[in-house]
Amino acid sequence: MKLLLICIYYSPNKTSAAVQMSDLANEIYSRKISVDVLTTDSTLKKDIEIKNENGINIIRIKTGKFNNVSNIKRLINEFLMPFYIIKALIKRNYDLKNYDGIISWSPSIFFGPVIYYIKTISKAKSYLILRDIFPEWAVDLKILRRGITYYFFKLLAFYQYKISDRIGVQSKNNIKFIKNYNIPLDKIEVLNNWYSDKKNEKCFINLTNTNLKNKRIVVYGGNIGAAQGIEKIISLCEIVNEQDNIGFLFIGRGSNFNKLKQKIVLKKIQNTLILPEINPNQIPDLYKQCHIGLIILDERHKTHNIPGKFLSYLYSGLPVFALVNKENDLIKMINENNLGFATDFHDINYLKENLLNLIFKKSFTNSQSKKCIDFANEHFHPSKSAEKVLSYFTSS
C-alpha cells in the first residue's frame, strides 16, 4: 500500500498541524507502509522540490505566503494554492497513479481541487482529517459575517467534505456541524488528535533566571490568536497578580501574540513572562519547570476543539486548567478523568477560585502526573490515530 499525505504545513514548521502530520507520516512509515507527503513552501526557488527525509518522500510546492501578509493577500494565495500544486505536478510529470489512499488535513479548506485531481488519476479513496470547522468558527467570533465571503468559504468547505470518502473530526460534538452540510452520518467518525514523544532536548530557557523564579507556574504553549479569547487571558493574569507565588508563562505565536505582550505591559501585570515559540523538542524539558497547563478558548465558539497543547500538557504530566466554550468535550474528559479542572463558566472570580484550588491541590503528586501520561498514551498516541485511518483503507 502507498499513501499520500496532503497538508499546508509540514516539518520543520512548528505549528501543531505540521508536527501532527509529521508524527502521522512517521508512524505510518514505521509500519512498513510507503508514504509520501505533499505540502507547500513559499520560500522555494523553484516550482517543486522532492526530497527523501528518513524514508519519506516530501513533495514541496512553491506557493504564495500564508503568514505575515494581509487577509486579502492570504485569501488570494490560498485560493491559487491548489492550482499552483496541480500545475507543478503536471509540469514535473509526477506519477500519481500508484497511490492507494489519500490523507488530507484541513485547514486549509482550499485543497479540494488537488484532492479531486489526484483521486481522478489514482482512483484512490481519501480520508479528510478535519480539525477546525471553518468558516463556522470565524462567524462565531464575529471575524466573518454571513455574507458573500462566508458562503464562498462554505462552498469550498462543502466541496472538500463532499469529495472525501471519510471524514475524521476531533470531537464528538463536531459531528452535528458536518451533518448540517448534508454529509451522510456513516461517512463521519471521531479521530482524536495525537502527540508523540519528542526528542527530549535541553531547553535553553531556565525559569529560575526570570521573574517566575520560585513561583507555581501556569504555562500556556501554542497559538495566541482570535480563537483563544485574549481578554479573558489578561483578566485571569490580572486577578491573580497579587499572588506572589503564582506566575504565568506564555510561549508561542499568533495574530494576538504582540497584542497580549502590549496589554500585559500596559496593565503592569508583573506575574507573567511571554516568549516566542521554541523548538518542539525542547517543550518537554520546559514543561518540567511548570506546574499547570492552561487552555483558553473564546466562549463564543459553537464548534469544538481538542487543542494540541492539551496533549502536550498531559504527556508532560501537567494537570490542565481549561476554560472553554459551552458543552466542549474537554469539560467531561478532564473532570471525569481527574486530569485537572475544566469549565464553560467564564465568571472571573469563579475562575480564580478554581485555579488556586488546582494549583495548590495536594493530590497532584507523582501518581497524578502518571495518570495524565497514561491517559494521553491510551487515547492520543499517534499509533491509535494511524490505526484508525489505516483501518479505513484496509477495510474498504
C-alpha positions, 0 to 999 in steps of 0.5 A: 500500500502507498499513501499520500499525505496532503497538508499546508504545513509540514516539518520543520514548521512548528505549528501543531498541524505540521508536527501532527502530520509529521508524527502521522507520516512517521508512524505510518512509515514505521509500519512498513507502509510507503508514504509520501507527503505533499505540502507547500513552501513559499520560500522555494526557488523553484516550482517543486522540490522532492526530497527523501527525509528518513524514508519519506518522500516530501513533495514541496510546492512553491506557493504564495505566503500564508503568514505575515501578509494581509487577509486579502493577500492570504485569501488570494494565495490560498485560493491559487494554492491548489492550482499552483500544486496541480500545475507543478505536478503536471509540469514535473510529470509526477506519477500519481497513479500508484497511490492507494489512499489519500490523507488530507488535513484541513485547514486549509479548506482550499485543497479540494481541487488537488484532492479531486485531481489526484483521486481522478488519476489514482482512483484512490479513496481519501480520508479528510482529517478535519480539525477546525470547522471553518468558516463556522468558527470565524462567524462565531467570533464575529471575524466573518459575517454571513455574507458573500465571503462566508458562503464562498468559504462554505462552498469550498468547505462543502466541496472538500467534505463532499469529495472525501470518502471519510471524514475524521473530526476531533470531537464528538460534538463536531459531528452535528456541524458536518451533518448540517452540510448534508454529509451522510452520518456513516461517512463521519467518525471521531479521530482524536488528535495525537502527540508523540514523544519528542526528542527530549532536548535541553531547553535553553530557557531556565525559569529560575533566571526570570521573574517566575523564579520560585513561583507555581507556574501556569504555562500556556504553549501554542497559538495566541490568536482570535480563537483563544479569547485574549481578554479573558487571558489578561483578566485571569493574569490580572486577578491573580497578580497579587499572588506572589507565588503564582506566575504565568508563562506564555510561549508561542505565536499568533495574530494576538501574540504582540497584542497580549505582550502590549496589554500585559505591559500596559496593565503592569501585570508583573506575574507573567513572562511571554516568549516566542515559540521554541523548538518542539523538542525542547517543550518537554524539558520546559514543561518540567519547570511548570506546574499547570497547563492552561487552555483558553478558548473564546466562549463564543465558539459553537464548534469544538476543539481538542487543542494540541497543547492539551496533549502536550500538557498531559504527556508532560504530566501537567494537570490542565486548567481549561476554560472553554466554550459551552458543552466542549468535550474537554469539560467531561474528559478532564473532570471525569478523568481527574486530569485537572479542572475544566469549565464553560463558566467564564465568571472571573472570580469563579475562575480564580477560585478554581485555579488556586484550588488546582494549583495548590491541590495536594493530590497532584503528586507523582501518581497524578502526573502518571495518570495524565501520561497514561491517559494521553498514551491510551487515547492520543498516541499517534499509533491509535490515530494511524490505526484508525485511518489505516483501518479505513483503507484496509477495510474498504 
